[in-house]
């Protein structure tokens, strides 16, 4: 039908929202060495530890959903998420394990659609 694999994946997710995939990653050492989250995996479970705090997210396809969960937090090491294009700022930061955010790619930017993203001790947009 002329669609790219990522377009087919996005359409399949819309048609079958119970179909998803999960990746588990450890964050990278600083913004220059951020661990790249998969754009073909629906859910990313991210662990942070000393010198492992940053992840990045490339642009998706229009209508794509991405769920990022700060699964494990060692010590006082926050998770910093940097989408390539983010409508609400430049980063999201989680200062506690078990925080989650759901993003939607609108064709130009990642938009926050759900999650713990405001207030003290929650996911914070910067």
C-alpha positions in Angstrom: 0.0 0.0 0.0 3.0 2.3 -0.1 3.2 2.9 3.7 6.5 2.8 5.6 7.0 0.3 8.4 6.5 3.0 11.0 3.3 4.2 9.4 2.0 0.6 9.3 3.0 0.2 13.0 1.1 3.4 13.9 -2.0 2.3 12.1 -1.9 -1.2 13.6 -1.7 0.4 17.1 -4.8 2.5 16.3 -6.7 -0.5 15.0 -5.5 -2.8 17.8 -4.8 -0.7 20.9 -4.1 -3.8 23.0 -1.1 -4.7 20.8 2.0 -3.2 22.3 5.7 -3.9 22.9 7.9 -3.2 25.9 11.6 -2.3 26.2 13.7 -2.1 29.4 16.6 0.4 29.3 19.1 2.0 31.6 19.4 5.8 31.0 22.6 7.2 29.6 25.3 9.4 31.1 24.2 13.0 30.6 22.4 14.7 27.7 25.3 14.1 25.3 25.2 10.3 25.9 21.4 9.8 26.4 20.0 6.4 25.8 17.7 6.6 22.7 14.3 5.2 23.4 12.8 3.0 20.6 10.1 4.7 18.5 8.8 1.3 17.4 8.3 0.1 21.0 5.1 1.3 22.7 6.3 1.2 26.4 9.8 2.1 27.7 10.7 1.0 31.2 13.6 3.2 32.2 16.0 2.7 35.2 18.3 5.5 36.5 21.4 5.2 38.7 24.6 7.2 39.3 25.7 8.7 36.0 22.8 7.2 34.2 20.0 9.7 34.0 19.1 10.8 30.4 17.0 9.3 27.6 16.1 10.8 24.2 13.1 10.2 22.0 13.2 10.8 18.2 10.1 12.0 16.3 7.4 9.4 15.8 4.6 9.2 13.2 1.4 11.1 13.4 -1.0 9.6 15.9 1.7 7.4 17.6 1.5 6.9 21.3 4.6 6.4 23.6 4.5 5.5 27.3 7.6 6.1 29.4 7.8 4.7 32.9 10.5 5.6 35.4 10.7 2.0 36.6 13.7 2.1 39.0 15.5 5.0 40.6 18.8 4.4 42.4 19.8 7.0 44.9 18.7 10.6 44.0 19.2 10.2 40.3 16.3 11.8 38.4 15.2 10.7 34.9 15.5 13.4 32.2 13.5 12.7 29.0 14.4 14.8 25.9 12.1 14.5 22.9 13.5 15.7 19.6 10.5 17.9 19.2 8.3 18.6 22.3 5.4 21.0 22.2 5.5 21.8 26.0 9.2 22.7 26.4 12.4 20.8 26.0 12.5 18.1 28.6 10.4 16.1 31.1 12.0 15.1 34.5 10.9 12.4 36.9 12.2 12.6 40.5 10.7 9.3 41.7 10.3 5.7 40.5 6.9 4.6 39.3 6.2 7.8 37.5 4.7 7.5 34.0 3.9 9.8 31.1 2.1 9.1 27.9 3.0 11.1 24.8 1.3 11.5 21.4 3.1 12.5 18.3 1.0 15.1 16.4 3.1 15.0 13.2 5.4 17.8 14.4 5.8 17.5 18.2 5.3 15.1 21.0 2.3 16.1 23.2 1.7 15.1 26.7 -1.7 13.3 26.9 -1.5 11.6 30.3 0.7 11.0 33.3 2.1 12.6 36.4 3.6 15.7 35.0 3.0 18.6 37.3 3.5 19.5 40.9 6.1 18.6 43.5 7.7 15.1 43.4 6.2 14.3 40.0 7.1 14.4 36.4 8.0 18.0 35.5 8.1 19.7 32.1 10.9 22.2 31.5 
